[in-house]
């Protein structure tokens, strides 16, 4: 079914320079500029198309001219006006479509509470990619880089689309400008951070899919160890597993990337990744192992001293504290020297909590805080 978009407000929302950038990316050729507009052509002879882009959004006939442009473009590209309109609105943006294919979502809806959870996991996934674009780590703990957090705040959520349940994420990206010495070199300049984030997400999701498949076939964690160098982290695993739902859900995930035509993308970056439901339990287990094996640097521990151990004549004493780890109370042991051990004795006698900072690591069923520092007694 063909739909003509005639809404004046919709046409006025199209920006002339972004429309021109789209035309250039689609190999339209600019002609000599005319007053208040630019002319673009494509093809030759009787098969040539001509498009006039109005450049002044304040002119009264701006919406009318944009409507004519959209009609011509739909004929030239043999695409619907709806699709073209969406692309013209996001010329300066990378668009990520996350399709959740679930038998319980055939009507394109899901329960309200689950929608909130899905939205949170999408945010976590983008934040994981934004962190990995700055530094590759197996785990990102509570403190995330401010640049990554700010980038996620700038992302926009587009309208939902048909096809089970589709979430659209829009990441604005600056257009590419060539310096004179870079003529002919499409990738001479380093891409901006926002493009690095979307590229990192695409490549890390593709790597995650391959790693989970390899781990399932071999029962070996090695593929996930290697995947860290390609942007996979426990945070990304948690987000994808969260989107996949519980282990008994027959839910497949598909990630489709539409790159901004105003900034070319290297061909090696994947644009479509599908993660099937049988990979979700493996991804969830990989996250658990990554977190168990990776120390939490600069972890702030606060809790009650419940055990003190020091052999006669020894300088170091072993202290056990019950404090929160991942939101739940856990026993955390540490070795302290004087005068920190003396403060631990005092805190235990006075039944007051302590506070210190160190590197938290999983140790058997418990946790160990290494290199404890800034040990103080807290006032209740």
C-alpha positions as CSV (number, residue, x, y, z in Angstrom):
1,X,0.0,0.0,0.0
2,X,1.4,3.4,-1.0
3,X,1.0,6.3,1.4
4,X,1.5,10.0,0.4
5,X,2.7,12.0,3.3
6,X,0.8,15.4,3.1
7,X,1.2,16.6,6.7
8,X,2.6,20.2,6.7
9,X,4.3,19.9,10.1
10,X,5.9,16.6,9.0
11,X,7.3,18.2,5.9
12,X,8.6,21.2,7.8
13,X,10.5,19.0,10.2
14,X,12.8,17.9,7.3
15,X,16.0,19.9,7.4
16,X,17.4,21.0,4.0
17,X,21.1,20.3,4.7
18,X,20.3,16.8,6.0
19,X,18.2,16.1,2.9
20,X,21.2,17.3,0.8
21,X,23.5,15.0,2.7
22,X,21.2,12.1,2.1
23,X,21.1,12.8,-1.7
24,X,24.9,13.0,-1.9
25,X,25.2,9.7,-0.1
26,X,22.8,8.1,-2.6
27,X,24.9,9.4,-5.6
28,X,22.6,12.3,-6.6
29,X,24.6,15.0,-8.4
30,X,24.3,18.6,-7.3
31,X,23.8,21.2,-10.1
32,X,24.3,24.9,-10.2
33,X,22.5,26.4,-7.2
34,X,19.3,28.4,-7.7
35,X,18.1,31.2,-5.5
36,X,16.6,29.7,-2.3
37,X,17.1,26.1,-3.4
38,X,19.6,23.5,-4.7
39,X,19.0,21.2,-7.7
40,X,20.1,17.5,-7.7
41,X,19.9,15.0,-10.6
42,X,20.4,11.3,-11.0
43,X,20.5,9.2,-14.1
44,X,20.7,10.2,-17.7
45,X,18.4,11.0,-20.7
46,X,14.8,10.0,-20.3
47,X,15.6,8.1,-17.1
48,X,17.0,11.2,-15.4
49,X,15.3,12.4,-12.2
50,X,15.6,16.0,-10.9
51,X,15.0,17.0,-7.3
52,X,14.7,20.6,-6.0
53,X,15.7,21.0,-2.3
54,X,14.3,24.2,-0.7
55,X,16.9,25.8,1.4
56,X,14.8,28.3,3.4
57,X,12.6,26.7,6.0
58,X,10.8,30.1,6.5
59,X,9.3,30.2,3.0
60,X,5.6,29.6,2.8
61,X,5.9,26.9,0.2
62,X,8.6,25.0,2.0
63,X,6.3,22.1,3.1
64,X,4.9,21.9,-0.5
65,X,8.3,21.7,-2.1
66,X,9.5,19.0,0.4
67,X,6.4,17.0,-0.3
68,X,7.2,17.1,-4.0
69,X,10.8,16.1,-3.3
70,X,9.6,13.1,-1.3
71,X,7.2,12.0,-4.1
72,X,10.0,12.1,-6.7
73,X,12.5,10.3,-4.4
74,X,10.0,7.5,-3.8
75,X,9.6,7.0,-7.5
76,X,13.4,7.2,-8.1
77,X,14.3,4.7,-5.4
78,X,11.2,2.5,-5.6
79,X,10.6,2.9,-1.9
80,X,7.7,4.0,0.2
81,X,7.5,7.6,1.4
82,X,7.2,6.4,5.0
83,X,10.6,4.6,4.8
84,X,12.2,7.5,3.0
85,X,10.8,10.1,5.5
86,X,12.3,8.1,8.4
87,X,15.7,8.0,6.7
88,X,15.6,11.7,5.9
89,X,14.9,12.5,9.5
90,X,17.9,10.5,10.6
91,X,20.5,11.4,8.0
92,X,22.8,12.6,10.7
93,X,22.3,9.6,12.9
94,X,23.1,6.0,13.4
95,X,19.9,4.0,14.0
96,X,19.8,0.8,16.0
97,X,16.7,-1.4,15.8
98,X,16.4,-4.0,18.5
99,X,13.8,-6.7,17.5
100,X,12.5,-9.0,20.2
101,X,11.1,-12.1,18.5
102,X,8.9,-13.8,21.1
103,X,5.8,-15.9,20.6
104,X,4.1,-14.0,23.4
105,X,4.7,-10.6,21.5
106,X,3.1,-11.4,18.1
107,X,0.8,-8.4,18.5
108,X,3.8,-6.1,19.1
109,X,2.9,-5.4,22.8
110,X,4.3,-6.5,26.1
111,X,3.3,-6.0,29.8
112,X,4.1,-2.5,31.2
113,X,6.5,-3.8,33.9
114,X,8.4,-5.8,31.3
115,X,8.6,-2.8,29.0
116,X,10.4,-0.9,31.8
117,X,12.9,-3.8,32.2
118,X,13.5,-4.0,28.5
119,X,14.2,-0.2,28.4
120,X,16.7,-0.5,31.2
121,X,18.5,-3.4,29.5
122,X,18.7,-1.4,26.3
123,X,20.3,1.4,28.2
124,X,22.7,-1.0,29.9
125,X,23.7,-2.4,26.6
126,X,24.5,1.0,25.1
127,X,26.4,2.0,28.2
128,X,28.5,-1.2,28.1
129,X,29.4,-0.4,24.5
130,X,30.2,3.3,25.4
131,X,32.6,2.1,28.2
132,X,34.3,-0.5,25.9
133,X,34.8,2.2,23.2
134,X,37.0,4.0,25.8
135,X,38.8,1.0,27.3
136,X,38.4,-2.8,26.9
137,X,37.6,-4.5,30.2
138,X,35.9,-7.8,31.2
139,X,33.8,-6.0,33.8
140,X,32.8,-2.4,34.4
141,X,31.7,-1.9,38.0
142,X,29.6,0.8,39.6
143,X,31.7,3.8,38.5
144,X,31.4,4.3,34.7
145,X,33.4,6.9,32.7
146,X,31.6,10.2,32.6
147,X,32.0,10.4,28.8
148,X,30.2,7.1,28.4
149,X,27.4,8.1,30.7
150,X,26.9,11.4,28.9
151,X,26.8,9.7,25.5
152,X,24.0,7.4,26.7
153,X,22.1,10.4,28.0
154,X,22.2,11.9,24.5
155,X,20.6,8.9,22.8
156,X,17.0,9.1,21.7
157,X,14.3,6.4,21.5
158,X,12.3,6.5,18.3
159,X,8.8,5.2,17.6
160,X,8.2,1.5,17.9
161,X,7.9,-0.4,14.7
162,X,6.1,-3.5,13.5
163,X,7.7,-6.9,13.7
164,X,7.1,-8.6,17.1
165,X,8.5,-5.8,19.3
166,X,11.0,-3.4,17.9
167,X,12.9,-0.7,19.9
168,X,14.5,2.0,17.9
169,X,17.6,3.9,19.3
170,X,18.8,7.0,17.5
171,X,22.4,8.2,18.0
172,X,23.2,11.5,16.4
173,X,26.6,11.6,14.6
174,X,28.4,14.5,13.0
175,X,28.8,14.4,9.3
176,X,32.2,13.7,7.7
177,X,34.2,16.6,6.3
178,X,37.3,15.9,4.2
179,X,40.5,18.0,4.6
180,X,42.2,18.9,1.3
181,X,45.0,16.4,1.8
182,X,42.5,13.7,2.4
183,X,40.7,13.9,-0.9
184,X,39.6,10.4,-2.0
185,X,40.4,8.9,1.4
186,X,37.0,8.2,3.0
187,X,38.5,7.0,6.3
188,X,41.4,9.4,6.7
189,X,40.0,11.0,9.9
190,X,39.2,9.1,13.1
191,X,35.4,8.8,13.6
192,X,33.8,10.7,16.5
193,X,33.1,9.0,19.8
194,X,29.4,8.6,19.1
195,X,30.2,6.6,15.9
196,X,32.8,4.5,17.9
197,X,30.1,3.6,20.3
198,X,27.7,2.2,17.7
199,X,30.5,0.5,15.9
200,X,31.7,-1.1,19.1
201,X,28.1,-2.3,19.9
202,X,27.8,-3.9,16.5
203,X,31.2,-5.7,16.6
204,X,30.8,-6.8,20.2
205,X,27.4,-8.2,19.6
206,X,28.7,-10.2,16.6
207,X,31.6,-11.4,18.7
208,X,29.3,-12.3,21.5
209,X,27.2,-14.4,19.2
210,X,30.3,-16.3,17.9
211,X,31.7,-16.8,21.4
212,X,28.5,-18.2,22.9
213,X,28.2,-20.6,19.9
214,X,31.8,-21.8,20.4
215,X,31.4,-22.2,24.1
216,X,28.3,-24.3,23.6
217,X,30.1,-26.6,21.3
218,X,33.3,-27.0,23.3
219,X,32.2,-26.2,26.9
220,X,35.3,-24.1,27.0
221,X,35.4,-20.5,28.3
222,X,38.3,-19.6,26.1
223,X,36.1,-18.0,23.4
224,X,34.8,-15.5,26.0
225,X,38.3,-14.7,27.2
226,X,39.2,-13.8,23.6
227,X,36.0,-11.8,23.1
228,X,37.0,-9.2,25.7
229,X,39.5,-7.7,23.1
230,X,36.5,-7.1,20.8
231,X,34.4,-5.2,23.3
232,X,32.5,-8.1,25.1
233,X,32.1,-7.5,28.8
234,X,30.0,-8.9,31.6
235,X,27.9,-5.8,31.4
236,X,27.1,-6.5,27.8
237,X,26.3,-10.1,28.6
238,X,24.0,-9.1,31.4
239,X,22.1,-6.6,29.2
240,X,21.7,-9.1,26.3
241,X,20.7,-11.9,28.7
242,X,18.2,-9.5,30.3
243,X,16.6,-8.7,26.9
244,X,16.5,-12.5,26.2
245,X,14.4,-13.0,29.3
246,X,14.3,-16.1,31.5
247,X,15.9,-19.4,30.5
248,X,12.6,-20.9,29.6
249,X,11.7,-18.1,27.2
250,X,11.8,-18.9,23.5
251,X,12.9,-15.4,22.6
252,X,15.3,-14.5,19.8
253,X,17.0,-11.1,19.5
254,X,17.9,-9.3,16.3
255,X,20.0,-6.1,16.1
256,X,19.9,-4.1,12.9
257,X,22.2,-1.1,12.4
258,X,21.5,1.7,9.8
259,X,24.6,3.8,9.5
260,X,24.3,7.6,8.9
261,X,24.8,8.2,5.2
262,X,26.6,11.5,6.1
263,X,29.5,9.4,7.6
264,X,30.5,6.3,5.6
265,X,31.1,3.1,7.5
266,X,33.7,0.5,6.9
267,X,32.3,-2.6,5.2
268,X,33.8,-5.0,7.9
269,X,31.4,-3.6,10.5
270,X,28.3,-5.9,10.8
271,X,24.9,-4.4,10.3
272,X,22.7,-7.3,11.3
273,X,23.3,-9.7,14.3
274,X,20.9,-12.3,15.4
275,X,21.2,-14.0,18.9
276,X,18.9,-17.0,19.3
277,X,17.3,-18.0,22.6
278,X,19.6,-21.1,23.1
279,X,22.6,-18.7,23.5
280,X,21.0,-16.8,26.4
281,X,21.9,-19.3,29.2
282,X,25.5,-19.5,28.0
283,X,25.8,-15.7,27.9
284,X,24.3,-15.4,31.4
285,X,26.9,-18.0,32.7
286,X,29.7,-16.2,30.9
287,X,28.8,-13.0,32.7
288,X,28.9,-14.7,36.1
289,X,32.4,-16.2,35.4
290,X,33.7,-12.9,34.2
291,X,32.6,-11.1,37.3
292,X,34.0,-13.8,39.6
293,X,37.4,-13.7,37.9
294,X,37.8,-9.9,37.7
295,X,38.7,-7.8,40.7
296,X,36.6,-4.8,41.6
297,X,39.1,-2.0,41.8
298,X,38.6,0.9,44.4
299,X,35.7,-1.0,46.0
300,X,34.3,0.9,49.0
301,X,33.5,-1.6,51.8
302,X,31.4,-0.6,54.8
303,X,30.2,-3.1,57.4
304,X,30.6,-4.7,60.8
305,X,33.7,-6.5,62.0
306,X,32.7,-10.0,63.0
307,X,36.0,-11.8,63.3
308,X,39.6,-11.0,64.2
309,X,42.6,-13.4,63.8
310,X,46.3,-12.7,64.4
311,X,48.9,-15.2,65.5
312,X,51.3,-14.2,68.3
313,X,54.2,-12.2,67.0
314,X,52.7,-11.6,63.6
315,X,52.5,-8.1,62.1
316,X,49.4,-8.8,59.9
317,X,46.0,-9.6,61.2
318,X,43.1,-11.2,59.4
319,X,39.8,-9.3,59.7
320,X,36.3,-10.5,58.6
321,X,33.7,-7.9,57.8
322,X,30.0,-8.4,56.8
323,X,29.2,-5.8,54.2
324,X,27.1,-5.4,51.0
325,X,28.4,-6.9,47.8
326,X,26.1,-6.6,44.8
327,X,23.4,-5.5,47.1
328,X,23.5,-8.4,49.4
329,X,25.4,-9.0,52.7
330,X,28.6,-11.0,52.3
331,X,31.6,-12.0,54.4
332,X,34.7,-10.1,53.2
333,X,38.2,-10.9,54.6
334,X,41.2,-8.7,54.5
335,X,44.7,-8.6,56.0
336,X,45.6,-5.5,58.0
337,X,48.8,-4.2,59.7
338,X,49.1,-1.8,62.6
339,X,47.5,0.6,63.2
340,X,44.6,-0.5,60.9
341,X,44.3,-3.8,62.9
342,X,44.0,-1.8,66.1
343,X,41.2,0.2,64.6
344,X,39.4,-3.0,63.6
345,X,39.7,-4.2,67.2
346,X,38.3,-1.0,68.5
347,X,35.4,-1.1,66.0
348,X,34.6,-4.7,67.0
349,X,34.6,-3.8,70.7
350,X,32.5,-0.7,70.2
351,X,30.2,-2.5,67.7
352,X,30.7,0.3,65.1
353,X,31.0,-0.1,61.3
354,X,34.2,0.4,59.5
355,X,34.9,1.8,56.1
356,X,37.8,1.1,53.8
357,X,38.8,0.9,50.1
358,X,40.6,-1.9,48.2
359,X,40.4,-4.4,45.4
360,X,37.5,-6.8,45.9
361,X,38.0,-10.3,44.5
362,X,35.9,-13.5,44.7
363,X,37.5,-16.1,46.9
364,X,35.7,-19.5,47.0
365,X,32.3,-18.8,48.4
366,X,33.4,-15.5,49.9
367,X,35.3,-12.4,49.0
368,X,38.7,-10.9,49.8
369,X,39.6,-7.2,49.9
370,X,43.2,-6.8,48.8
371,X,45.4,-3.8,49.6
372,X,42.9,-2.3,52.0
373,X,43.5,1.5,52.6
374,X,41.8,4.5,54.2
375,X,40.6,2.3,57.0
376,X,38.3,4.3,59.4
377,X,35.6,3.7,62.0
378,X,32.3,5.2,61.0
379,X,29.9,6.9,63.3
380,X,26.5,5.1,63.3
